[in-house]
Each structure stands twice: as C-alpha cells, then as structure tokens.
Amino acid sequence: MPMEYLIVHFPRRRRVKIDDEFNGYTEELIEIEAGRHVVSLGPPYNFTPDDRTISLEDASEVEPRETTFDPAGAR
C-alpha cells in the first residue's frame, strides 16, 4: 500500500494516536499507509474533538494532509 503523509496541529507537543497506536508527535511529519484512519492525541485529554476520521490519499511530504485539534474549552 502506498505511504501518505500527515501533520497534526495542536498548540502543545503531544503524542499522536492513529488507529489506537501512537505514531509520532504533533507538528511533525507522520508517514502512514493510504486509506481511512482515526486520529487522536495522547494524554492529557484536554483537546477537542476526541478524534477525527480522515482519508489519506495523494498526500506527499511536500503537501501533507493536515488536521487540527483545539484545546478543550477554546472557541
């Protein structure tokens, strides 16, 4: 399966969970297989939403897919 690239944004450094396994950190380029994935962050659980389901295809190192989590209570 082809590899795709993802960057997860959050104001603080946090471990990134992809399909219930830790795989990298926020603000770093993460390489994962193409397809549908559930992305979340590691503890502390003070972010929103709880998780995001994303579909990865045609995401390169130069133009990765990006997703963002917000601090809980932020508007």
VMD Tcl script that draws the C-alpha trace (Angstrom):
set ca {
  {0.00 0.00 0.00}
  {1.35 3.47 -0.79}
  {2.57 5.67 2.04}
  {0.96 9.01 2.78}
  {1.93 11.97 4.96}
  {0.09 13.74 7.76}
  {0.74 16.67 10.10}
  {-1.42 17.02 13.21}
  {-1.63 20.51 14.71}
  {-2.09 21.29 18.41}
  {-0.66 24.22 20.43}
  {1.41 21.90 22.66}
  {3.63 18.92 21.84}
  {1.52 15.79 22.14}
  {1.81 12.17 21.02}
  {-0.41 11.36 18.04}
  {-2.56 8.20 18.04}
  {-3.52 6.71 14.70}
  {-5.93 3.78 14.80}
  {-5.28 3.39 18.57}
  {-1.48 3.22 18.21}
  {0.97 6.01 18.96}
  {2.68 7.17 15.79}
  {4.70 10.38 16.08}
  {4.07 13.79 17.58}
  {2.11 16.93 16.78}
  {3.73 19.34 14.33}
  {5.93 16.56 12.88}
  {5.56 14.81 9.54}
  {4.00 11.38 10.09}
  {4.21 8.68 7.42}
  {1.33 6.17 7.33}
  {-0.40 3.91 4.83}
  {-3.01 5.33 2.49}
  {-6.63 4.84 3.48}
  {-9.07 5.75 6.23}
  {-7.68 6.36 9.73}
  {-8.90 7.54 13.13}
  {-6.57 10.19 14.55}
  {-6.44 11.35 18.17}
  {-3.94 12.70 20.69}
  {-2.32 11.19 23.77}
  {-2.90 12.40 27.33}
  {-3.75 14.70 28.92}
  {-7.17 14.58 27.26}
  {-7.76 18.33 27.22}
  {-8.49 18.72 23.49}
  {-11.41 18.71 21.12}
  {-12.71 16.84 19.19}
  {-11.93 13.47 20.81}
  {-10.83 12.12 17.43}
  {-11.01 12.76 13.71}
  {-11.59 10.25 10.93}
  {-9.52 11.14 7.89}
  {-8.97 9.64 4.48}
  {-5.41 9.77 3.21}
  {-4.54 9.69 -0.46}
  {-2.26 11.80 -2.63}
  {-0.63 13.40 0.43}
  {3.08 13.96 -0.15}
  {5.98 15.05 2.02}
  {5.76 18.45 0.33}
  {1.95 18.69 0.59}
  {0.87 16.53 3.55}
  {-2.70 16.16 4.77}
  {-3.21 18.38 7.81}
  {-5.68 18.13 10.67}
  {-6.06 20.25 13.81}
  {-7.16 19.65 17.39}
  {-8.08 22.54 19.68}
  {-7.53 22.92 23.41}
  {-10.72 21.97 25.28}
  {-12.84 25.00 26.04}
  {-11.35 27.02 23.16}
  {-13.76 28.71 20.79}
}
mol new
graphics top color blue
foreach p $ca { graphics top sphere $p radius 0.5 }
foreach p [lrange $ca 0 end-1] q [lrange $ca 1 end] { graphics top cylinder $p $q radius 0.2 }
display resetview
